C-alpha cells in the first residue's frame, strides 16, 4: 500500500480501525469531503474510503516455477484459456485465493487482463493471488508438466467426472473460455479431461462457477487425505 489514503468524515464507523491500521503501517490518512472522493472514484462505488495502492506485479513463468519449487505442499495452479469477461476473471481470482491456489495463469493476448473491474470483483484476491501472464499458454502448460504437475482440463463432454480423478497432487486445472471452451492446442497439452455432473437441462455452467466447483473438489480431496 502507498503512503496516502482518503476517507470521508461521515464514515465514523471506519475511522478508529483505519487510523489504528494506518498508524501501525505508516500510512497517512486525509479526511476529505464526499465530493472529493466522488471525483477520485470516477463514479465508482467507494463506500466512504479510497486507498492508493501499489498493484502486485504479474508473475512470469520463471516466477511461477520458482514458487512451485519453494512450495511445501502440492501446488495447485488455475489456468484460464482465453476467458474474456473481466467479471469472470475477478471471480476466478477470488475463488482461487480461497482455495489456496498458487497462481492464476492467463495468456497475454485475446483474454481479459487485470483491470479495475477485475480487482473489484476479486475483492482483494488480486493483491494476494499472483496472476501469471504468459505469451504461449500451451508452452507454459508443457513446462509445468515437466515440473511434475498434472494438467487437468475441464470439458463438459469428458468421460470422467472430477471426483473420479486424483486432484490431490501437484495439479494445473485448465478452464476454457466462455462459450468456446478449451482451444484444441490447449486440450492437446492436458493429461486428462474431466467434467462436472449435470442433472438439469443446461448444457454448461458459467466458467467462474465451474472453476469454483473444480477448485473446491481439489480442496476436498487434499483435506480428506
C-alpha positions as CSV (number, residue, x, y, z in Angstrom):
1,X,0.0,0.0,0.0
2,X,1.2,3.5,-0.7
3,X,1.6,6.2,1.9
4,X,-1.7,8.0,1.4
5,X,-5.4,7.1,1.7
6,X,-8.6,9.2,1.6
7,X,-11.6,9.0,4.0
8,X,-14.9,10.8,4.1
9,X,-15.6,12.4,7.5
10,X,-19.1,10.8,8.0
11,X,-17.7,7.3,7.8
12,X,-17.3,7.3,11.6
13,X,-17.6,3.5,12.0
14,X,-14.4,3.0,10.0
15,X,-12.3,5.8,11.5
16,X,-10.9,4.0,14.6
17,X,-9.9,0.9,12.7
18,X,-8.4,2.8,9.8
19,X,-6.5,5.1,12.0
20,X,-5.1,2.3,14.0
21,X,-4.1,0.2,11.0
22,X,-2.6,3.3,9.2
23,X,-0.6,4.2,12.2
24,X,0.8,0.7,12.5
25,X,1.6,0.5,8.8
26,X,2.9,4.1,8.4
27,X,0.1,5.0,6.0
28,X,-1.1,8.7,6.0
29,X,-4.8,9.4,6.1
30,X,-6.5,12.5,4.7
31,X,-10.1,13.4,5.8
32,X,-11.9,14.9,2.8
33,X,-15.4,15.7,1.6
34,X,-17.6,13.2,-0.2
35,X,-17.4,15.3,-3.4
36,X,-13.6,14.8,-3.5
37,X,-14.0,11.1,-3.2
38,X,-16.6,11.1,-6.0
39,X,-14.0,12.8,-8.2
40,X,-11.3,10.4,-7.3
41,X,-13.5,7.4,-7.8
42,X,-14.8,8.5,-11.1
43,X,-18.3,7.4,-10.3
44,X,-17.4,4.0,-8.9
45,X,-18.9,2.9,-5.5
46,X,-16.4,3.8,-2.8
47,X,-18.3,3.3,0.5
48,X,-16.5,6.3,2.0
49,X,-13.0,5.1,1.6
50,X,-10.4,5.2,-1.2
51,X,-6.9,3.9,-0.9
52,X,-4.0,4.4,-3.2
53,X,-2.3,1.1,-3.6
54,X,0.7,-0.3,-5.4
55,X,-0.6,-3.2,-7.6
56,X,1.1,-6.6,-7.4
57,X,3.2,-7.1,-10.4
58,X,2.3,-10.1,-12.6
59,X,4.4,-13.2,-12.4
60,X,6.5,-14.5,-15.2
61,X,6.8,-18.2,-16.0
62,X,10.1,-18.2,-14.1
63,X,8.4,-16.7,-11.1
64,X,5.8,-19.4,-11.1
65,X,8.4,-22.1,-11.5
66,X,10.3,-20.7,-8.6
67,X,7.2,-20.6,-6.4
68,X,6.4,-24.2,-7.3
69,X,9.9,-25.3,-6.3
70,X,9.5,-23.5,-2.9
71,X,6.1,-24.9,-2.2
72,X,5.8,-27.0,0.9
73,X,2.6,-28.8,-0.3
74,X,1.4,-30.0,-3.7
75,X,1.0,-27.0,-5.9
76,X,-2.5,-26.0,-7.2
77,X,-2.5,-23.7,-10.2
78,X,-5.5,-22.4,-12.1
79,X,-5.1,-21.7,-15.9
80,X,-7.7,-19.8,-17.9
81,X,-7.7,-20.4,-21.6
82,X,-8.9,-17.1,-23.0
83,X,-11.5,-16.0,-20.6
84,X,-12.9,-12.8,-22.0
85,X,-15.1,-11.3,-19.3
86,X,-13.3,-9.4,-16.6
87,X,-16.0,-10.3,-14.1
88,X,-15.3,-13.9,-14.6
89,X,-11.5,-13.3,-14.2
90,X,-12.2,-11.5,-11.0
91,X,-14.5,-14.2,-9.7
92,X,-11.9,-16.9,-10.6
93,X,-9.2,-15.0,-8.7
94,X,-11.3,-14.7,-5.7
95,X,-12.1,-18.4,-5.6
96,X,-8.5,-19.4,-6.4
97,X,-7.4,-17.3,-3.4
98,X,-10.0,-19.0,-1.1
99,X,-8.8,-22.5,-2.3
100,X,-5.1,-21.8,-1.8
101,X,-4.1,-21.8,-5.4
102,X,-0.5,-20.7,-6.0
103,X,-1.3,-18.6,-9.0
104,X,-3.8,-17.9,-11.8
105,X,-2.3,-18.4,-15.3
106,X,-3.6,-16.4,-18.2
107,X,-2.5,-15.8,-21.8
108,X,-1.2,-12.3,-22.6
109,X,-3.4,-11.9,-25.8
110,X,-7.1,-12.4,-26.5
111,X,-8.0,-12.7,-22.9
112,X,-9.2,-10.5,-20.1
113,X,-6.4,-8.8,-18.2
114,X,-6.1,-7.3,-14.8
115,X,-8.0,-4.0,-14.6
116,X,-10.2,-2.1,-12.1
117,X,-13.2,-4.3,-12.8
118,X,-11.3,-7.4,-12.2
119,X,-9.8,-6.0,-8.9
120,X,-13.3,-5.0,-7.7
121,X,-14.8,-8.4,-8.4
122,X,-11.8,-10.2,-6.9
123,X,-12.5,-8.4,-3.6
124,X,-8.8,-8.2,-2.6
125,X,-7.7,-11.5,-4.2
126,X,-5.8,-9.6,-7.0
127,X,-3.4,-8.4,-4.3
128,X,-2.9,-11.9,-2.7
129,X,-3.0,-14.4,-5.5
130,X,-0.4,-13.7,-8.2
131,X,-1.5,-13.6,-11.8
132,X,0.9,-15.3,-14.2
133,X,0.8,-13.8,-17.7
134,X,2.3,-15.9,-20.5
135,X,2.8,-15.4,-24.2
136,X,2.1,-19.0,-25.1
137,X,-0.3,-20.9,-22.8
138,X,0.4,-24.3,-24.4
139,X,4.1,-23.9,-23.9
140,X,3.5,-22.8,-20.3
141,X,1.4,-25.9,-19.6
142,X,4.1,-28.1,-21.2
143,X,6.7,-26.6,-18.9
144,X,4.5,-27.1,-15.9
145,X,4.2,-30.8,-16.8
146,X,8.0,-31.0,-16.9
147,X,8.0,-29.7,-13.4
148,X,5.8,-32.6,-12.3
149,X,2.3,-31.1,-12.4
150,X,-0.6,-32.9,-13.8
151,X,-2.6,-30.8,-16.3
152,X,-6.3,-31.4,-15.9
153,X,-8.7,-29.7,-18.4
154,X,-12.4,-29.1,-17.9
155,X,-14.7,-30.3,-20.6
156,X,-18.4,-30.9,-20.4
157,X,-18.1,-34.0,-22.7
158,X,-15.2,-35.7,-20.8
159,X,-15.7,-39.3,-19.9
160,X,-14.5,-38.9,-16.2
161,X,-16.1,-36.8,-13.5
162,X,-13.8,-34.5,-11.5
163,X,-14.4,-36.6,-8.3
164,X,-13.2,-39.7,-10.1
165,X,-9.7,-38.5,-10.7
166,X,-6.9,-37.7,-8.3
167,X,-6.5,-33.9,-7.8
168,X,-4.6,-34.1,-4.6
169,X,-1.1,-34.0,-6.2
170,X,0.6,-31.1,-8.0
171,X,-2.1,-30.0,-10.4
172,X,-3.0,-27.4,-13.0
173,X,-6.7,-27.0,-13.5
174,X,-7.4,-25.6,-17.0
175,X,-10.7,-23.8,-17.8
176,X,-11.8,-22.9,-21.3
177,X,-13.2,-19.6,-22.5
178,X,-16.9,-18.6,-22.3
179,X,-18.8,-20.4,-25.0
180,X,-15.9,-22.0,-26.9
181,X,-14.3,-23.9,-24.1
182,X,-10.7,-25.2,-24.4
183,X,-8.9,-24.5,-27.6
184,X,-7.6,-27.5,-29.5
185,X,-3.9,-26.8,-28.8
186,X,-4.6,-26.4,-25.1
187,X,-6.6,-29.6,-25.0
188,X,-3.7,-31.5,-26.6
189,X,-1.5,-30.5,-23.7
190,X,-3.9,-31.8,-21.0
191,X,-3.0,-35.1,-19.3
192,X,-6.7,-35.8,-18.9
193,X,-10.1,-34.1,-19.2
194,X,-12.8,-34.0,-16.5
195,X,-16.4,-32.9,-16.3
196,X,-18.8,-31.8,-13.6
197,X,-22.1,-33.8,-13.2
198,X,-25.1,-32.1,-14.7
199,X,-28.6,-33.2,-13.7
200,X,-30.5,-30.4,-15.3
201,X,-31.3,-29.1,-18.7
202,X,-28.5,-26.6,-19.1
203,X,-25.6,-27.7,-21.2
204,X,-22.8,-25.9,-19.3
205,X,-22.1,-23.7,-16.3
206,X,-20.6,-20.2,-16.2
207,X,-16.8,-20.5,-16.3
208,X,-16.4,-18.9,-12.9
209,X,-19.0,-21.2,-11.3
210,X,-17.4,-24.3,-12.8
211,X,-13.9,-23.1,-11.7
212,X,-15.1,-22.8,-8.2
213,X,-16.6,-26.3,-8.2
214,X,-13.4,-27.8,-9.6
215,X,-11.1,-25.9,-7.2
216,X,-13.2,-27.0,-4.2
217,X,-13.1,-30.6,-5.4
218,X,-9.3,-30.4,-5.3
219,X,-9.5,-28.8,-1.8
220,X,-11.9,-31.6,-0.7
221,X,-9.5,-34.3,-1.9
222,X,-6.5,-32.6,-0.3
223,X,-8.1,-32.1,3.0
224,X,-9.6,-35.6,3.0
225,X,-6.1,-37.0,2.7
